[in-house]
Amino acid sequence: MRQSLIKFVGVFVLVLSFMGVANATPVDTYQFKSPENQQRALSLAHSLRCPQCQNQNLVDSNSPVAHDLRLEVYKMVDEGKNDQQIVEFMTSRYGEFVLYKPRFETKTLILWLGPIILLLIGLVIGMMLLRKQRATNANNVELTTEQQQELDALLNRDKK
């Protein structure tokens, strides 16, 4: 019984180790003309979003579309195109969605200013509530001993 359990655990561990190999991500092997071009291409690929995955950049995505776009970015970098030209090409082909940091334009104004506006609204509401609470606390007046005795008498009368 014990030996069969040990064999089962061994086979289980072996199967799990092969599953890890099966889920490994592919590695792009593109030769760059210089290490600077490689760094630039990787930086650009990190700053562009995969159109298919939507929440991953081109480097992290395993989709075929991301692979093709990575290759396109690598080629354009080695061809000598600057970052602006590559970003323009990608946005003209896939729209502003591929940019993780949208440009500051009138159509993206709410994306940039929305969080700041919400923070300011929250601060204003917090200040108003704080003032209201202070005003309520200021209106609380201490009772005189005569008023306190009268209140106690009224409360005792209701208990009887």
N, C-alpha and C positions, 0 to 999 in steps of 0.2 A: 504494500500500500504506500509506504513512504517513498520507495523508489519511483513508483509511477507518478507520485505528486511532484517529485524533483524533476522528472523528465518533462512533465506537463509545464512546470514553471520555466524550465530551460527552453522549451519550444515556444512558449508564450513570449519570452524575452527576445528570442531570435526573430519571431514574426514582427514584434513591435519595432525592432531595430531596422528591419527591411522596410517597414512602413515609413519610417523617417527618411530613408533614402528615396523612396518613391515620391515624397512630397517636397523634395529639394527643389529650389528654384533654379532655372537655367541662368547661366552667366554669359553675358555678351562678351565676345572676344573680337574686338575691333582694334586694329592697330592705328595709333595716332602718329602724326608726324612729330609731335613734341609732347612732353608731359604737361606743358601749359595748356595745350589744346584739349588734352584729356580732362584736366581739372575744369576748364571752361564748359566742356560738353556735359560733364557730370553735374556741374552747378546748374546749367540750363535745364537738364533733364529733371533735376530735383525741383525746379521752380515751375514746371509745367505739369498740369493735371492730365491724367489719362481720360480720354473722352468716353471710354467704355466703362471703366471702373468707377469713375466719378469721385472717389474719396482717396485715391492713391496717386502719387506722382508717377512719372514715367519710369523711374528707376525701380520703385517698389512693386509695380504692377507686373503680373505675369501674362496679361492678355496679349494676343497677337497684334492688336492695334498698338499697344504700348511698345512692343518690340519693334514694330515698323517705325514708329515715331522716334524711338531712341536712335535707331539706325539713321534715320533722316537727319536728326540733330547732329549726330557724330559726323556724318558726311558734310553737312553744311559748315560745321566748325573747321574741319580739315580743308574745305574749299576756301576758307578765309573770310567767310561772311561774319559780320559782327553780331553781337547779341540782339541788337534792335532788329536787324534784318530777319533773324531766325524767329524772334517772337512775332514779328509782323506776318511772316509766312504762316506760322501756326495759328494765329488769331484769324487771319483771312480764310484759312481752310476750315477751322473748327469753331470759330467764334471766341468771344471773351471768356467763355467757360473754362478754357484750358489754362487760364492764368489763375494762380492761387492768390495773387494780390491784384485785384482789378485796378484799372487805371482810374485816376481821380477825374471823372467827367460828370456832366450833368445827369446822365442816366445811371451812374453808380454812386451818386451823392448820398443816397440813403444808406448804402452799405458802409460808407466811411463815417458819416455824421450820425447815423442812427444810434450806435452805442453811447456816444457822447450826449446826445439829446435825452436818451432814456436815463442816463446817470444824473443829468441836471434836473430832470423831472422828479426823480427819486429824492434828490437832495432838497428840492423845494417842498415836496410833500412832507419829508422828515422834519424840516424846519417849521412848517406850519403846525404839525402835530406837537412838536416840542413847545412851541409858543402857547398852543391851546392848553397843554398840560400845565405849563407854568402859570397861566392865567387862572386855571381852575384851582391850583394849589394856593395861589395868592388870595383867592376868595374865601378859603377856609378860615373862619374866624374862631378864636378860642372863646369858649363860653365863660361867663362870669360865674362865681360860686352860686349866686342867686338863681341864674338861669339853669345851672346844672341841677340844683335841688328841685327846681320846678319840673325839669325833664325827668328826673328820677321818680318824682311823685306821680307823674303821668304814666310812666312805664309800670310802676308798682300797682297803680289802680287798674290797669288793663289785665294784670296777672291775676287779680282777685276775682 
